């Protein structure tokens, strides 16, 4: 089974592309979704995070207060590293389990949607890498609309990732999400054609 990495900059539209691929029957394992599952109330992941970062990052309903945790760790490399030491092994174990299940089903290829592919130096794990790209101003605008973050929070989040130009240079396929939805649909169709060549 071909193992492909799907990544991009924050707010470049990677999750939208991922959803479109699933709609077209391409198997996608979503790191963000797994990251949410491993910190559900009662999970060992959430208990470890609470021990490390304090009970003020737990909401009244028992869920993780992602915004509060984000404010603590982004801009603080030591705390971010501590968080990743808790979450990354749990995510990797679940990804391995899901990947094995797809291999058992004889899927010709599968895509791992992983936001921090380059940041975690995971390039060597993949047969090919797909990058979803947009301009920095589009990233800012989408984050303002989607997350209602302050300008400072937006800049910190963008700065915490490797520049999109570097990711484009390292990619086997770049999908440009810098226009409207019709353009994105055409880009996804172009990607689907490329994926067909990998199945051969």
trRosetta pair geometry for C-beta under 8 A, 3 or more apart (Angstrom, degrees):
i j d omega theta_ij theta_ji phi_ij phi_ji
1 99 8.0 177 90 -174 142 85
1 102 6.5 123 -154 120 166 100
1 103 5.1 -124 1 -103 138 77
1 106 7.8 -171 -72 -159 104 29
1 107 5.5 48 -124 83 124 79
1 108 6.5 160 -126 174 67 16
1 109 6.2 154 -173 -100 74 29
1 110 6.0 19 164 1 125 99
2 108 6.6 10 16 147 98 67
2 109 3.8 -20 63 -108 101 96
2 110 7.5 168 84 24 59 53
2 127 4.7 -96 -156 56 82 156
2 128 7.2 5 177 15 116 103
2 198 5.4 -158 114 158 178 117
2 199 7.5 -116 12 -87 134 49
3 99 7.1 21 -115 -144 118 126
3 109 7.5 -162 -63 -153 24 70
3 110 6.3 -9 -114 64 60 87
3 112 6.8 17 -177 -10 87 113
3 125 6.9 -79 119 144 133 80
3 126 5.6 -128 110 -128 87 59
3 127 5.4 119 52 -2 63 97
4 109 6.1 31 -9 180 113 114
4 110 7.1 -174 29 91 81 39
4 111 4.8 -34 77 -107 103 71
4 112 7.0 175 85 20 48 71
4 126 6.0 71 -137 -163 27 112
4 127 6.3 -56 -76 59 64 90
4 128 5.1 -18 -119 69 92 86
4 129 7.2 168 -167 -92 71 27
4 130 6.2 38 165 -8 115 105
4 195 7.9 -77 -25 -116 167 96
4 198 7.6 39 -65 157 129 170
5 111 7.6 129 -118 -159 8 69
5 112 5.5 -30 -109 68 58 96
5 114 5.8 -52 -152 38 95 115
5 117 4.9 108 175 -129 135 144
5 122 6.9 148 -107 109 147 110
5 123 7.5 -107 24 -120 160 46
5 125 7.2 94 -59 80 121 97
5 126 4.1 -79 -15 -80 104 158
5 128 7.5 -157 30 100 73 43
5 129 4.6 -15 66 -116 106 78
5 130 6.9 -174 93 29 53 68
6 14 6.3 144 145 -161 99 103
6 17 7.0 -160 -172 103 131 119
6 18 6.3 144 113 -85 152 93
6 21 7.9 -128 -84 -2 160 159
6 28 7.4 -24 19 -136 147 107
6 111 5.0 38 -23 177 119 114
6 112 6.7 180 21 82 80 41
6 113 4.7 -29 73 -103 115 61
6 114 7.0 124 64 22 59 64
6 129 8.0 171 -79 -162 26 57
6 130 4.8 -14 -109 69 69 109
6 132 7.2 35 -179 -19 89 104
7 14 6.7 -24 -166 -120 22 146
7 113 7.8 149 -76 -160 49 47
7 114 5.7 -36 -82 80 98 70
7 115 6.3 120 -140 -141 83 20
7 116 7.6 -146 -136 12 124 7
7 117 3.9 -105 -62 10 149 126
7 118 6.8 158 127 -11 162 86
7 129 6.8 -22 23 -168 107 102
7 130 7.4 144 25 82 58 59
7 131 5.8 -25 77 -109 77 68
7 132 7.4 -155 105 21 30 80
7 167 6.5 -123 106 -156 112 131
8 12 4.0 -123 150 70 124 140
8 13 7.2 -47 111 56 162 59
8 14 4.2 -176 36 -65 122 113
8 115 7.6 -58 55 -131 61 62
8 131 5.4 128 -89 -170 71 64
8 132 3.5 -47 -69 62 151 79
8 133 6.1 -145 -140 -65 103 43
8 134 7.9 54 177 4 124 82
8 164 7.1 19 -169 -126 65 103
8 167 6.9 145 -121 131 36 155
8 177 8.0 28 -159 22 158 123
9 12 4.4 101 60 -38 78 124
9 132 7.9 -122 30 91 62 75
9 133 7.0 63 9 -126 104 55
9 134 7.0 -119 58 44 117 78
9 139 5.8 -58 125 -95 125 136
9 158 7.2 25 -174 -137 115 81
9 161 6.0 143 -134 108 72 149
9 164 4.2 -50 -42 -79 127 111
9 167 7.1 -171 -49 26 79 150
10 115 7.2 45 -85 -160 70 123
10 139 6.2 82 85 -156 75 115
10 143 7.0 40 130 -78 110 120
10 157 5.5 -86 79 145 173 109
10 158 6.2 -127 49 -93 120 60
10 161 6.0 176 -17 -12 99 150
11 134 7.5 -84 115 57 73 134
11 138 7.4 -173 126 126 104 74
11 139 4.6 122 77 -146 115 65
11 142 3.9 159 -176 89 119 124
11 143 4.9 -94 -57 -54 156 83
11 146 6.7 -173 -114 26 110 143
12 132 4.8 148 119 115 114 93
12 133 5.8 -53 -160 -132 137 15
12 134 4.5 178 -136 13 76 99
12 138 7.6 76 -115 104 57 115
12 139 6.5 -21 -66 -89 69 94
12 164 6.9 139 -82 -114 142 134
12 177 5.8 120 165 56 71 121
13 16 4.5 -44 -170 37 83 120
13 17 6.0 87 130 -24 86 95
13 132 5.5 -129 77 162 80 134
13 134 6.5 92 3 -33 108 130
13 142 7.9 -118 -57 -123 78 165
13 177 3.8 -117 46 142 146 167
13 184 6.8 -107 164 -124 154 135
14 17 5.7 -56 -150 38 33 111
14 18 6.2 39 150 -24 66 106
14 113 6.5 142 155 -158 108 102
14 115 6.9 157 71 -97 159 75
14 132 4.4 177 -85 42 70 140
15 18 5.3 -49 -146 34 34 119
15 19 6.4 37 153 -21 64 101
15 30 7.8 60 -124 -141 83 123
15 32 7.0 -40 -93 38 114 152
15 113 7.3 91 -100 179 55 143
16 19 5.8 -52 -151 34 31 111
16 20 6.5 31 150 -19 63 105
16 177 7.4 123 67 -134 127 150
16 184 7.1 -17 123 176 130 149
17 20 5.6 -55 -150 36 33 113
17 21 6.5 35 151 -21 65 103
17 132 5.2 -160 0 -89 151 139
17 175 6.2 111 -119 102 148 154
17 177 7.1 -113 -52 -62 113 135
17 184 7.5 -124 -82 -173 83 107
17 188 6.3 -172 -136 -95 80 103
17 191 7.6 65 -164 13 115 170
18 21 5.8 -55 -153 32 30 112
18 22 6.7 31 150 -18 64 103
18 28 5.2 142 -165 -178 89 157
18 30 6.2 94 170 -98 149 104
18 111 7.4 -161 -126 111 81 130
18 113 4.5 23 -107 -96 137 147
19 22 5.7 -52 -151 34 34 113
19 23 6.5 37 150 -21 65 104
20 23 5.5 -51 -150 35 34 115
20 24 6.6 20 152 -8 64 109
20 184 7.9 -170 -45 143 161 104
20 185 7.8 -159 -140 -111 145 61
20 188 4.8 -61 130 -134 145 155
21 24 5.7 -66 -151 46 33 103
21 26 4.1 -60 173 60 94 127
21 28 5.5 104 93 -53 120 129
21 111 6.3 -14 140 35 159 153
21 188 7.3 -142 -64 -154 70 109
21 191 7.7 -69 -88 114 105 133
22 25 7.7 51 -178 -72 33 15
22 26 6.6 -88 -77 62 31 72
22 27 8.0 49 -111 -125 71 22
22 28 5.2 -82 -68 23 92 122
24 188 7.7 166 -17 158 147 115
24 192 6.2 -83 157 -104 159 128
26 109 7.6 -26 -152 92 93 98
26 110 8.0 147 170 -129 75 42
26 111 6.1 32 147 2 114 121
26 192 7.8 -135 -48 -112 132 83
26 195 6.8 -40 -110 -179 134 166
27 102 5.3 140 147 -126 162 132
27 107 5.4 -23 7 -148 144 159
27 109 7.7 177 46 103 97 54
27 110 4.4 -43 91 -120 113 89
27 111 6.9 161 93 24 58 72
28 110 7.4 171 -88 -171 26 74
28 111 4.8 -22 -109 73 74 102
28 112 7.8 153 -160 -94 59 19
28 113 5.6 36 -178 -24 108 113
29 34 7.4 18 172 -35 89 128
29 95 5.8 110 148 -135 144 81
29 98 5.0 136 -113 108 125 139
29 99 6.7 -51 -35 -66 159 76
29 102 7.8 -108 -48 -25 113 141
29 110 6.5 42 -10 161 101 117
29 111 7.2 -174 25 93 67 50
29 112 5.0 -19 66 -112 104 68
29 113 6.8 -168 87 21 47 77
30 33 3.9 59 95 11 117 114
30 34 6.6 165 92 -11 63 83
30 113 4.6 -9 -115 59 61 125
31 34 5.7 -58 -148 40 33 110
31 35 6.1 40 152 -26 68 106
31 91 6.1 45 -152 -172 86 131
31 95 7.2 -4 -97 -79 79 125
31 112 6.9 60 -45 173 99 87
31 113 5.9 -143 9 95 82 67
31 114 4.4 79 -21 -108 146 64
31 115 6.4 -133 77 6 128 78
31 116 8.0 -125 122 30 157 81
32 35 5.4 -51 -147 33 31 116
32 36 6.7 31 152 -19 63 101
32 113 7.1 -54 9 116 93 110
32 115 6.5 69 -61 -23 101 118
33 36 5.9 -54 -156 32 33 109
33 37 6.5 31 148 -20 65 107
34 37 5.4 -54 -147 36 36 113
34 38 6.3 32 158 -21 69 105
34 91 5.2 110 116 -136 122 81
34 94 5.0 169 -153 95 126 139
34 95 6.6 -53 -64 -60 176 80
35 38 6.3 -53 -144 33 27 107
35 39 7.2 2 161 3 58 110
35 87 6.2 36 -136 -177 90 129
35 91 5.8 -3 -79 -93 73 124
36 39 6.6 -80 -157 47 30 93
36 40 7.4 59 147 -61 65 81
37 40 6.0 -19 -160 -27 40 112
37 43 7.9 132 148 -86 52 157
37 94 7.4 147 83 -147 128 168
38 43 6.0 166 177 160 41 152
38 45 4.0 83 150 -25 87 164
38 87 6.5 130 94 -142 137 79
38 90 4.4 121 -154 134 147 132
38 91 6.4 -104 -11 -69 153 66
38 94 6.9 -135 -67 -19 113 145
39 43 5.9 -146 -128 65 17 136
39 45 4.7 -95 -81 110 62 117
39 46 4.5 111 -160 -73 66 84
39 49 6.3 13 -127 3 117 146
39 64 4.9 2 145 -27 126 144
39 87 7.4 -28 -51 -107 113 107
40 43 4.9 94 57 -25 69 123
40 46 6.8 -108 70 -31 25 132
40 63 7.7 -39 -145 -118 49 78
41 46 6.5 -61 -109 60 28 173
41 61 7.6 -99 -64 131 143 71
41 62 3.7 46 -118 134 133 117
41 63 6.0 -69 -51 -77 100 52
42 46 7.2 52 41 50 23 133
42 62 7.6 21 -31 167 74 132
43 46 4.7 95 61 6 88 99
43 47 7.0 -151 96 -4 48 86
44 47 5.6 -55 -149 38 36 114
44 48 6.3 38 153 -22 68 105
44 90 7.7 -177 83 -103 101 133
45 48 5.9 -57 -151 34 29 110
45 49 6.5 26 153 -17 64 107
45 86 6.6 119 -150 153 73 101
45 87 6.4 67 -154 -106 118 69
45 90 5.2 9 -86 -73 118 179
46 49 5.7 -54 -148 37 34 111
46 50 6.2 36 154 -21 67 106
46 58 7.6 87 178 -102 109 106
46 64 6.0 -134 -123 -61 103 105
47 50 5.7 -54 -148 36 30 112
47 51 6.5 34 153 -21 64 104
48 51 5.7 -52 -150 33 31 113
48 52 6.4 22 155 -13 65 110
48 86 4.7 171 121 -145 127 122
49 52 5.9 -63 -148 42 31 106
49 53 5.7 -18 171 20 70 117
49 57 6.8 -97 141 96 105 138
49 64 6.8 13 94 -115 151 122
49 69 7.2 -8 177 -121 128 139
49 83 7.0 41 -121 -129 98 81
49 86 5.8 151 -72 124 73 162
49 87 7.7 35 -72 -58 113 96
50 53 6.8 -74 -123 55 20 80
50 54 7.1 -76 -166 99 55 15
50 55 5.8 39 -164 -94 103 57
50 57 6.8 -156 -105 64 63 100
50 58 5.8 15 -105 -46 116 121
52 82 5.7 176 -178 153 139 122
52 83 7.5 175 104 -84 146 58
52 86 6.6 -127 -2 -52 152 142
53 57 5.0 12 112 -1 121 147
53 69 6.4 48 146 -122 165 89
53 72 6.2 113 -153 109 120 164
53 79 7.6 84 -103 -161 102 110
53 83 7.5 30 -55 -85 131 95
54 57 6.2 105 77 -3 74 94
55 58 5.5 -47 -167 25 63 115
56 65 7.7 -60 141 40 56 143
56 68 6.7 -128 130 163 86 148
57 64 6.4 -3 145 -155 93 74
57 65 5.1 -142 -168 50 51 98
57 68 5.1 -165 -119 99 70 116
57 69 4.7 74 -151 -70 129 89
57 72 7.2 -62 -85 -1 126 144
58 62 6.6 -19 -177 -145 108 32
58 63 7.4 152 -158 80 65 29
58 64 6.7 -51 -107 -105 57 42
58 65 6.6 -146 -86 -7 5 95
59 62 6.9 -35 75 35 78 20
59 63 4.8 -4 42 63 120 80
59 64 7.3 27 -1 92 94 8
59 65 5.0 132 -54 -66 84 89
64 69 6.4 -12 174 -18 105 142
65 68 4.0 23 118 24 119 117
65 69 6.2 145 89 -17 68 87
66 69 5.7 -58 -144 41 31 109
66 70 5.9 36 156 -24 67 109
67 70 5.6 -55 -148 36 28 115
67 71 6.5 31 153 -21 63 103
68 71 5.7 -51 -150 32 32 112
68 72 6.8 31 150 -19 62 104
69 72 5.7 -57 -156 33 35 112
69 73 6.3 5 160 -2 70 113
69 83 7.4 118 174 -115 112 140
70 73 6.4 -70 -137 46 27 93
70 74 5.5 7 179 -6 71 117
70 153 7.9 58 131 -153 118 112
71 74 7.1 -46 -111 40 18 96
71 153 7.6 -50 -98 -109 79 112
72 76 6.9 -58 155 35 53 139
72 79 5.9 -116 141 155 88 153
73 76 5.8 -110 -151 59 32 99
73 79 4.5 -138 -115 116 69 105
73 80 4.4 117 175 -82 100 67
73 82 7.9 -135 -117 56 111 90
73 83 5.2 -12 -114 -12 153 145
74 80 6.8 78 -87 -82 39 119
74 153 7.5 75 91 -148 143 71
74 156 4.9 103 144 140 114 120
74 157 6.1 -20 -154 -82 152 64
74 160 5.7 -81 -144 -56 93 150
75 156 4.9 -44 -58 -146 103 130
75 160 7.7 -85 -52 -73 48 112
76 79 4.2 28 109 26 120 113
76 80 6.2 154 85 -19 64 87
77 80 5.5 -58 -141 39 31 113
77 81 6.1 36 158 -24 66 105
78 81 5.8 -54 -152 33 28 113
78 82 6.7 30 150 -20 62 103
79 82 5.5 -49 -150 32 37 114
79 83 6.5 39 151 -20 66 102
80 83 5.7 -53 -152 35 33 112
80 84 6.4 31 151 -17 66 107
80 160 7.5 -167 -120 -151 161 128
81 84 5.7 -56 -146 39 31 110
81 85 6.4 39 152 -26 64 103
82 85 5.7 -50 -150 29 31 115
82 86 7.0 27 151 -15 61 102
83 86 5.9 -60 -161 34 35 108
83 87 6.2 5 157 0 72 115
84 87 6.0 -65 -131 50 33 95
84 88 5.0 30 178 -26 75 117
85 88 6.9 -29 -103 29 16 107
85 89 7.7 12 180 -8 44 106
86 89 7.8 -95 171 32 18 96
86 90 7.4 -5 149 -3 58 119
87 90 5.8 -73 -158 43 39 110
87 91 5.9 35 155 -22 78 110
88 91 5.6 -55 -142 37 32 111
88 92 6.1 34 160 -22 67 106
88 120 7.1 166 -129 -129 133 135
89 92 5.7 -53 -144 36 31 113
89 93 6.4 34 158 -22 64 104
90 93 6.0 -53 -150 32 29 111
90 94 6.7 22 155 -12 62 107
91 94 6.0 -63 -153 40 31 106
91 95 6.2 32 152 -21 68 108
92 95 5.7 -55 -146 36 31 113
92 96 6.4 35 155 -22 65 104
93 96 5.9 -52 -152 32 30 113
93 97 6.7 31 150 -20 62 105
94 97 5.6 -51 -151 33 36 114
94 98 6.5 29 154 -13 67 106
95 98 5.9 -59 -148 41 32 106
95 99 6.0 33 154 -22 67 109
95 112 6.6 47 -154 -131 125 124
96 99 5.7 -55 -143 36 28 112
96 100 6.4 31 157 -21 63 105
97 100 6.0 -56 -154 33 27 111
97 101 6.7 28 150 -21 61 106
98 101 5.5 -51 -152 32 36 115
98 102 6.7 34 152 -17 66 102
99 102 5.8 -55 -153 35 34 109
99 103 6.4 35 150 -19 67 105
99 110 6.6 177 -127 82 74 152
99 112 7.7 -16 -82 -75 113 115
100 103 5.6 -54 -148 36 34 113
100 104 6.3 38 152 -22 66 104
101 104 5.7 -52 -151 33 31 114
101 105 6.7 25 150 -15 62 107
102 105 5.6 -59 -152 39 35 109
102 107 4.6 -39 176 21 93 136
102 110 4.8 54 141 -69 162 147
103 106 7.6 40 178 -74 37 29
103 107 7.1 -78 -83 38 29 88
107 110 5.5 66 110 -56 141 96
108 198 8.0 141 138 112 108 83
108 199 4.5 50 136 -134 149 92
109 195 6.6 -152 72 -165 153 97
109 198 5.9 53 -71 113 152 121
109 199 6.2 -103 -10 -84 116 80
111 130 7.3 -24 -137 27 120 132
112 126 7.5 -131 40 -95 116 112
114 117 4.6 104 96 -70 110 86
114 120 7.7 -83 163 37 125 130
114 122 6.7 -50 125 71 156 154
115 161 7.9 -83 159 -110 95 129
116 119 3.9 -63 -165 55 92 118
116 120 4.9 82 123 -18 102 101
116 122 8.0 91 110 5 69 122
116 161 7.3 -128 -107 -118 77 92
117 120 6.7 -75 -152 43 15 95
117 122 5.1 -100 -158 61 61 112
117 123 6.9 89 155 -73 96 61
117 126 7.8 -1 -158 -19 126 142
117 129 6.8 151 144 -138 153 119
118 121 7.2 30 -175 -80 39 37
118 122 7.6 -98 -71 37 21 76
118 123 6.6 36 -105 -56 65 102
118 162 4.9 -73 102 35 128 151
118 166 7.1 144 169 115 164 110
118 167 5.8 -130 -17 -99 148 89
118 170 6.7 116 -99 65 125 156
119 161 6.3 -84 -60 -134 131 64
119 162 5.8 -162 -71 -15 78 102
121 124 7.9 8 156 6 75 98
122 125 5.1 -32 178 15 82 123
122 126 7.3 66 134 -19 87 103
123 126 6.5 -78 -169 33 40 103
123 129 6.5 -40 -135 -56 81 144
123 170 6.7 -79 -114 170 138 130
126 129 5.5 98 96 -68 148 79
127 198 7.6 121 117 -159 128 124
128 172 4.1 -75 -160 46 95 159
128 173 6.9 45 159 -2 119 101
128 198 6.7 -104 11 -108 148 140
129 170 6.6 -10 78 126 149 88
129 171 5.1 -117 103 -128 97 60
129 172 5.4 124 49 7 60 92
129 173 7.6 -172 97 33 46 71
130 171 6.5 58 -141 -157 19 112
130 172 7.0 -51 -70 63 52 86
130 173 4.7 -19 -112 72 78 104
130 174 7.8 164 -162 -88 56 25
130 175 6.5 24 179 -9 101 110
130 191 6.8 60 -141 -139 137 120
131 164 7.6 142 171 -162 125 79
131 167 4.7 150 -130 142 141 103
131 168 5.6 -146 93 -91 151 49
131 170 7.6 101 -46 72 138 79
131 171 3.9 -98 1 -82 114 143
131 173 7.4 172 25 89 65 53
131 174 5.1 -20 68 -112 98 72
131 175 7.1 -177 90 26 46 72
132 175 5.0 -27 -106 72 66 104
132 177 5.6 16 -176 -3 98 122
133 164 5.4 124 -133 175 92 123
133 167 7.3 174 -86 89 101 112
133 168 5.6 30 -80 -80 148 110
133 174 5.6 -1 0 -169 127 104
133 175 7.0 155 19 76 76 49
133 176 5.6 -34 71 -108 96 59
133 177 6.9 157 72 26 39 75
133 178 7.2 -24 112 -42 77 109
134 138 4.2 -91 151 85 120 140
134 139 6.3 151 87 -52 107 76
134 142 7.9 61 93 -10 157 139
134 164 7.6 -95 50 -148 45 167
134 176 7.3 118 -86 -166 56 61
134 177 5.0 -55 -65 81 107 80
134 178 4.6 159 -133 -84 72 78
135 138 4.6 99 57 4 79 102
135 139 7.2 -134 100 -6 46 83
135 178 5.7 82 -14 -131 88 119
136 139 5.4 -47 -153 30 37 117
136 140 6.6 39 150 -20 66 101
136 158 6.9 80 -147 -164 93 147
136 164 7.5 -164 -69 16 76 127
137 140 5.6 -49 -150 34 36 113
137 141 6.3 34 153 -18 67 106
138 141 5.7 -54 -142 39 33 111
138 142 6.1 30 159 -17 66 108
138 178 6.1 -142 -28 -129 162 73
139 142 6.1 -62 -148 39 25 106
139 143 6.2 21 157 -17 64 111
139 154 8.0 143 129 -175 88 102
139 158 5.9 105 129 -103 141 120
140 143 5.9 -63 -149 38 27 108
140 144 6.4 30 154 -23 65 105
140 154 5.6 76 -132 164 74 140
140 158 7.4 -30 -73 -49 76 147
141 144 5.7 -52 -151 31 30 113
141 145 6.5 23 155 -13 64 108
142 145 5.8 -58 -148 41 32 108
142 146 5.6 16 162 -10 70 119
143 146 6.0 -59 -126 47 27 101
143 147 5.3 -26 -170 29 67 117
143 149 5.7 -37 157 36 102 121
143 154 4.8 137 106 -122 142 103
143 157 6.9 167 -133 68 150 142
143 158 7.9 -110 -25 -51 158 101
144 147 7.5 -55 -97 53 7 76
144 148 7.3 47 -173 -100 45 32
144 149 7.1 -100 -98 51 43 73
144 154 6.8 -10 -61 -82 73 146
147 153 7.8 -129 120 117 129 130
147 154 8.0 156 69 -87 126 85
149 153 3.8 -120 -178 89 114 128
149 154 5.1 145 98 -56 122 78
149 157 7.3 3 156 -6 173 136
150 153 4.7 99 52 5 76 101
150 154 7.1 -138 95 -6 41 87
151 154 5.6 -54 -150 35 33 115
151 155 6.3 30 155 -17 67 106
152 155 6.0 -57 -148 38 29 107
152 156 6.3 30 153 -20 64 108
153 156 5.7 -57 -148 36 30 112
153 157 6.3 29 156 -19 66 106
154 157 6.0 -59 -151 35 28 108
154 158 6.4 21 156 -13 65 108
155 158 5.9 -56 -144 40 31 108
155 159 5.9 28 158 -18 67 113
156 159 5.8 -60 -142 42 26 109
156 160 6.3 33 156 -32 63 105
157 160 5.8 -51 -150 23 28 114
157 161 7.5 14 155 -10 57 104
158 161 6.5 -71 -167 36 35 102
162 166 5.2 -86 158 72 108 135
162 167 6.2 126 100 -51 110 94
163 166 5.0 96 71 1 84 102
163 167 7.4 -155 103 -4 47 87
164 167 5.4 -55 -152 37 42 115
164 168 6.3 48 150 -25 71 101
165 168 5.7 -49 -150 31 33 114
165 169 6.6 35 152 -21 63 103
166 169 5.8 -55 -155 32 32 112
166 170 6.6 18 154 -9 65 111
167 170 6.0 -66 -149 43 32 104
167 171 6.3 45 152 -43 67 105
168 171 5.6 -49 -148 13 31 120
168 174 5.1 35 -139 -105 86 139
171 174 5.0 112 87 -67 148 80
173 191 6.4 112 153 -120 141 83
173 194 5.5 126 -109 134 143 164
175 187 4.8 111 -161 162 89 119
175 188 7.2 52 -149 -77 137 51
175 190 7.5 162 -114 75 87 109
175 191 5.6 -9 -86 -64 125 125
176 179 7.7 49 126 -1 100 91
176 183 7.8 -56 100 150 92 115
176 187 6.0 -147 52 -109 62 143
177 183 7.9 143 -134 104 44 102
177 184 5.3 37 -124 -106 85 105
177 187 6.8 -137 -74 62 65 161
178 183 7.8 -68 65 116 53 145
179 182 7.8 -59 115 65 112 75
179 183 3.6 44 75 28 123 162
179 184 7.3 -162 68 -38 78 72
180 183 5.4 105 55 9 60 101
180 184 7.3 -113 113 -4 37 92
181 184 5.3 -52 -149 35 39 115
181 185 6.4 45 151 -24 68 100
182 185 5.7 -48 -152 30 33 114
182 186 6.8 33 150 -17 62 102
183 186 5.7 -54 -155 35 35 112
183 187 6.4 36 148 -20 66 105
184 187 5.5 -53 -149 36 35 114
184 188 6.4 36 152 -20 67 103
185 188 5.7 -52 -148 35 31 111
185 189 6.5 35 150 -20 63 104
186 189 5.5 -52 -150 34 33 114
186 190 6.5 38 149 -21 64 102
187 190 5.5 -49 -151 33 34 115
187 191 6.5 38 148 -20 64 102
188 191 5.4 -49 -150 35 36 116
188 192 6.4 42 149 -24 65 100
189 192 5.5 -47 -148 31 34 115
189 193 6.7 37 152 -19 63 100
190 193 5.9 -52 -155 32 32 112
190 194 6.7 32 148 -17 63 106
191 194 5.6 -57 -152 37 35 112
191 195 6.3 38 151 -23 68 104
192 195 5.6 -50 -147 33 33 114
192 196 6.7 41 151 -26 62 99
193 196 5.7 -47 -157 25 34 116
193 197 7.3 35 147 -19 61 98
194 197 5.8 -51 -161 27 39 112
194 198 7.1 37 145 -19 66 102
195 198 5.5 -54 -156 32 41 113
195 199 6.8 45 148 -26 68 100
196 199 5.7 -50 -154 26 37 114
196 200 7.3 49 149 -34 62 95
197 200 5.9 -40 -162 9 39 118
